[in-house]
Amino acid sequence: MDSIECQGFVEDARRRILQIVRDFPRGAVVEDRCNYLKVEVRSAVFSLVDDVKFEFDDAAKVVHFRSASRLGYYDFCFSLTFSPLLLS
C-alpha cells in the first residue's frame, strides 16, 4: 500500500494509529519507538498473524507502513480488513 500522507503533525497520526491498534480486539503493540512502531494483528479465523510496521517521517509528513502475513502471501484477505481502519 501507499504511504499515508499526514495533514497535520506526524505525532498526531502516530497517536491515532496506536489508539486504533489498542481498540482492535486482536491487536498488540510489539515495539514502540519515537519514529517506528511494530504491531501484530490476529485474524478472528485461524488466528493468523500479520506483522504491521510503521515508520513515521516527520520531514516528509508521511507514515510508511508494511503489512505482511507470517504464513506467506495469502492471509484470507485479513490485511484488507485491518489496513482500511488506518486510512479512515
C-alpha positions as CSV (number, residue, x, y, z in Angstrom):
1,M,0.0,0.0,0.0
2,D,1.0,3.6,-0.5
3,S,2.3,5.8,2.4
4,I,-0.3,7.7,4.4
5,E,0.0,11.4,4.0
6,C,-0.4,13.5,7.2
7,Q,-2.4,16.7,7.0
8,G,-1.2,17.7,10.5
9,F,1.6,16.6,12.7
10,V,3.0,13.1,12.3
11,E,2.8,12.6,16.1
12,D,-0.9,13.0,15.9
13,A,-1.1,10.3,13.3
14,R,1.1,8.1,15.5
15,R,-1.2,8.5,18.5
16,R,-4.2,7.7,16.3
17,I,-2.6,4.6,14.9
18,L,-1.7,3.4,18.5
19,Q,-5.4,4.0,19.5
20,I,-6.7,2.0,16.5
21,V,-4.4,-0.9,17.4
22,R,-5.3,-0.8,21.0
23,D,-9.0,-0.7,20.1
24,F,-8.7,-3.6,17.7
25,P,-9.7,-6.8,19.6
26,R,-6.7,-8.8,18.4
27,G,-4.1,-6.1,18.0
28,A,-0.9,-5.8,20.1
29,V,2.0,-3.3,20.1
30,V,5.3,-5.2,19.9
31,E,7.7,-2.4,19.6
32,D,7.2,1.3,20.1
33,R,10.0,3.8,19.4
34,C,9.7,7.5,18.6
35,N,9.6,7.1,14.8
36,Y,8.9,3.4,14.5
37,L,6.0,1.2,15.5
38,K,5.6,-2.6,15.1
39,V,2.3,-4.3,15.8
40,E,0.8,-7.7,15.5
41,V,-2.8,-8.2,14.4
42,R,-4.6,-11.6,14.5
43,S,-7.5,-12.7,12.4
44,A,-10.6,-14.0,14.1
45,V,-10.5,-17.2,12.0
46,F,-7.4,-19.4,12.4
47,S,-5.7,-16.6,14.5
48,L,-3.4,-15.8,11.5
49,V,-0.8,-13.2,12.4
50,D,0.1,-10.2,10.3
51,D,3.1,-8.1,11.3
52,V,2.4,-4.4,10.6
53,K,5.3,-1.9,10.7
54,F,5.0,1.8,10.6
55,E,7.8,4.4,10.1
56,F,6.9,8.0,10.8
57,D,8.6,10.5,8.6
58,D,8.1,14.0,10.1
59,A,10.1,15.8,7.4
60,A,8.0,14.4,4.5
61,K,4.8,14.4,6.6
62,V,4.1,10.7,5.8
63,V,3.7,7.4,7.5
64,H,5.2,4.5,5.7
65,F,3.7,1.1,6.5
66,R,4.0,-2.5,5.6
67,S,1.7,-5.4,6.4
68,A,3.0,-9.0,6.0
69,S,1.4,-12.3,6.7
70,R,3.6,-14.7,8.7
71,L,2.3,-17.6,6.7
72,G,3.2,-16.4,3.2
73,Y,1.3,-14.4,0.7
74,Y,-2.2,-15.3,1.5
75,D,-4.0,-14.4,4.7
76,F,-7.6,-14.8,3.7
77,C,-7.8,-11.0,2.9
78,F,-7.2,-10.1,6.6
79,S,-4.8,-7.3,5.6
80,L,-7.6,-5.8,3.5
81,T,-9.8,-5.8,6.6
82,F,-7.4,-4.1,9.0
83,S,-5.5,-1.7,6.8
84,P,-8.5,0.4,5.8
85,L,-9.1,1.2,9.5
86,L,-5.8,3.1,9.4
87,L,-6.9,5.2,6.4
88,S,-10.3,6.2,7.8
